[in-house]
Amino acid sequence: MEVYQKTLECSVIIDKDIVPALEKIKDKRIEELSKNAMAIPLYVSEGHSLRFADFALALGYIEKAFQQLVFFLGIVYNNIIIRIKF
């Protein structure tokens, strides 16, 4: 439950702080980033709820959450850390 709550908190921070920073540099992946950030807690909760019923399916959801996270980290690294001056 805490993992879901923390990833949801991070999604809110992304929409509140990071998406506006990307708008400043006119990044075309803003909508995709926001959608993917909200997908991470969804996949975590789906995987958690299925862990006893269908472990393989649950693992698939967790892998999807990690894929979304890697996508997000790539955008943040390439755009915000390198190009945006806070």
C-alpha positions as CSV (number, residue, x, y, z in Angstrom):
1,M,0.0,0.0,0.0
2,E,2.8,2.5,0.9
3,V,4.5,1.9,-2.5
4,Y,1.3,2.8,-4.3
5,Q,0.8,5.9,-2.1
6,K,4.4,7.1,-2.7
7,T,4.3,6.6,-6.4
8,L,0.9,8.4,-6.5
9,E,2.5,11.3,-4.6
10,C,5.4,11.3,-7.1
11,S,2.8,11.5,-10.0
12,V,1.2,14.5,-8.4
13,I,4.7,16.2,-8.0
14,I,5.4,15.5,-11.7
15,D,2.2,17.1,-12.8
16,K,2.6,20.0,-10.4
17,D,6.4,20.8,-10.8
18,I,8.0,18.9,-13.7
19,V,5.4,19.2,-16.4
20,P,5.4,23.1,-16.1
21,A,9.2,23.0,-16.4
22,L,8.9,21.0,-19.6
23,E,6.4,23.4,-20.9
24,K,9.0,26.2,-20.6
25,I,11.3,24.4,-23.0
26,K,8.4,23.3,-25.3
27,D,9.1,19.6,-24.9
28,K,6.7,17.6,-27.1
29,R,6.4,14.7,-24.7
30,I,4.6,16.5,-21.9
31,E,1.3,14.7,-22.3
32,E,3.0,11.4,-22.6
33,L,5.1,12.1,-19.5
34,S,2.0,13.0,-17.4
35,K,0.1,9.9,-18.6
36,N,3.0,7.6,-17.9
37,A,3.6,9.1,-14.5
38,M,0.0,8.3,-13.5
39,A,0.3,4.8,-15.0
40,I,3.1,3.8,-12.5
41,P,0.9,3.7,-9.4
42,L,-1.8,2.0,-11.4
43,Y,0.5,-0.8,-12.5
44,V,1.9,-1.2,-9.0
45,S,-1.6,-1.5,-7.5
46,E,-2.7,-4.0,-10.1
47,G,0.4,-6.1,-9.6
48,H,0.0,-6.0,-5.9
49,S,-3.6,-7.1,-6.1
50,L,-2.8,-10.0,-8.4
51,R,0.3,-11.3,-6.6
52,F,-1.5,-14.4,-5.1
53,A,-4.0,-15.1,-7.8
54,D,-1.7,-15.0,-10.8
55,F,1.9,-14.3,-10.0
56,A,3.1,-14.2,-13.6
57,L,0.4,-11.6,-14.5
58,A,1.3,-9.6,-11.3
59,L,5.0,-9.6,-12.3
60,G,4.0,-8.3,-15.8
61,Y,2.3,-5.3,-14.2
62,I,5.3,-4.6,-12.1
63,E,7.5,-4.8,-15.2
64,K,5.2,-2.3,-16.9
65,A,5.6,0.1,-13.9
66,F,9.4,-0.2,-14.2
67,Q,9.2,0.5,-18.0
68,Q,7.2,3.7,-17.3
69,L,9.7,4.7,-14.6
70,V,12.6,4.2,-17.0
71,F,10.9,6.3,-19.6
72,F,10.2,9.1,-17.1
73,L,13.8,9.1,-15.8
74,G,15.1,9.4,-19.3
75,I,13.0,12.5,-20.0
76,V,13.9,14.0,-16.7
77,Y,17.6,13.4,-17.2
78,N,17.7,14.6,-20.8
79,N,15.5,17.7,-20.4
80,I,15.3,18.9,-16.9
81,I,18.7,18.2,-15.4
82,I,20.7,19.1,-18.5
83,R,18.7,21.9,-20.1
84,I,16.6,23.6,-17.5
85,K,18.1,26.1,-15.1
86,F,16.1,26.3,-11.9
